[in-house]
């Protein structure tokens, strides 16, 4: 296909997809300042590929190209230069293992937390575990426990207060009647 025919196809078939392509890129790429460059890269790849053969399904081809470009960018960003790793090792910064003393302290803190959790009333403990360990929203906890939002909030408040008192002593004087 000649270059003028290829350009005509591009203007007729690809350019009208720009608003949808921009939405796609904005939705799937976190760095907004890269969006225009990504669009241009998609256009360049589509145009180059169409020199060999114009795709039958232009829209599908454009969005597949965009998806593949984003995947390549993510994979590229995850690559760490070997020099950086060597530098970290030379500086002895990359140690992940805590010293034995810190391990003992951490185990003891976890044991105390488990004891304090076990002493909570069952529904209060359930709300704390769902919120703080399973990271569920209040709304999800309401659905899971089958209680009102206010009840969940009360369980969470009472549970956090009881855990604070159990782990750190009488740290909270916000309870009514004190």
WOVEN-V316256 format. One record per residue. N is the residue number from 1. PSI is psi in whole degrees, -180 to 180 (none if undefined). OMEGA is omega as a letter, one per 30 degrees, with the letter a starting at -180 (999 if undefined). Layout:
# WOVEN-V316256
n = <N & N>
psi = <PSI & PSI>
omega = <OMEGA & OMEGA>
This chain:
# WOVEN-V316256
n = <1 & 2 & 3 & 4 & 5 & 6 & 7 & 8 & 9 & 10 & 11 & 12 & 13 & 14 & 15 & 16 & 17 & 18 & 19 & 20 & 21 & 22 & 23 & 24 & 25 & 26 & 27 & 28 & 29 & 30 & 31 & 32 & 33 & 34 & 35 & 36 & 37 & 38 & 39 & 40 & 41 & 42 & 43 & 44 & 45 & 46 & 47 & 48 & 49 & 50 & 51 & 52 & 53 & 54 & 55 & 56 & 57 & 58 & 59 & 60 & 61 & 62 & 63 & 64 & 65 & 66 & 67 & 68 & 69 & 70 & 71 & 72 & 73 & 74 & 75 & 76 & 77 & 78 & 79 & 80 & 81 & 82 & 83 & 84 & 85 & 86 & 87 & 88 & 89 & 90 & 91 & 92 & 93 & 94 & 95 & 96 & 97 & 98 & 99 & 100 & 101 & 102 & 103 & 104 & 105 & 106 & 107 & 108 & 109 & 110 & 111 & 112 & 113 & 114 & 115 & 116 & 117 & 118 & 119 & 120 & 121 & 122 & 123 & 124 & 125 & 126 & 127 & 128 & 129 & 130 & 131 & 132 & 133 & 134 & 135 & 136 & 137 & 138 & 139 & 140 & 141 & 142 & 143 & 144 & 145 & 146 & 147 & 148 & 149 & 150 & 151 & 152 & 153 & 154 & 155 & 156 & 157 & 158 & 159 & 160 & 161 & 162 & 163 & 164 & 165 & 166 & 167 & 168 & 169 & 170 & 171 & 172 & 173 & 174 & 175 & 176 & 177 & 178>
psi = <141 & 159 & -42 & -38 & -40 & -43 & -41 & -44 & -45 & -46 & -38 & -39 & -37 & -48 & -39 & -16 & -4 & -49 & -42 & -40 & -43 & -41 & -44 & -47 & -43 & -36 & -31 & 2 & 127 & -30 & 101 & -30 & -14 & -12 & -48 & -41 & -40 & -44 & -47 & -39 & -41 & -48 & -46 & -43 & -42 & -45 & -47 & -43 & -36 & -16 & -36 & -49 & 131 & 129 & 147 & -39 & 89 & -49 & -49 & -41 & -43 & -45 & -29 & -41 & -44 & -46 & -46 & -38 & -45 & -42 & -45 & -40 & -43 & -46 & -40 & -40 & -24 & -10 & 128 & 126 & 141 & -30 & -38 & -42 & -43 & -41 & -43 & -41 & -38 & -35 & -8 & 37 & -27 & 14 & 126 & -12 & 125 & 158 & 161 & -38 & -45 & -36 & -43 & -45 & -44 & -43 & -41 & -42 & -41 & -40 & -44 & -41 & -42 & -42 & -46 & -41 & -43 & -26 & -11 & 152 & 147 & -47 & -36 & -46 & -43 & -45 & -43 & -46 & -44 & -39 & -50 & -27 & -47 & -8 & 38 & 153 & 166 & -45 & -41 & -37 & -40 & -48 & -44 & -43 & -19 & 34 & 174 & 164 & -41 & -37 & -43 & -46 & -38 & -46 & -44 & -46 & -49 & -40 & -45 & -42 & -46 & -40 & -41 & -45 & -40 & -37 & -33 & 12 & -162 & 62 & -23 & 120 & 27 & -5 & 147 & 144 & 6 & none>
omega = <a & a & l & l & l & l & l & l & a & a & a & a & a & a & l & l & a & a & l & l & l & l & l & a & l & a & a & l & a & a & a & a & l & a & a & l & l & l & a & l & l & l & a & a & l & a & l & l & a & l & l & l & l & a & l & a & a & a & a & a & a & a & l & l & l & l & a & l & l & l & l & l & l & l & l & a & a & l & l & l & a & l & a & l & l & l & l & l & l & a & a & a & a & l & l & a & l & l & a & a & l & l & l & l & a & l & l & l & l & l & l & l & l & l & a & l & a & a & l & l & a & a & l & l & l & l & l & a & a & a & a & a & l & l & l & l & l & a & l & l & l & a & a & a & a & l & a & l & l & l & l & a & l & l & a & a & l & a & l & l & a & l & l & a & a & a & a & a & a & a & a & l & a & a & l & l & l & 999>
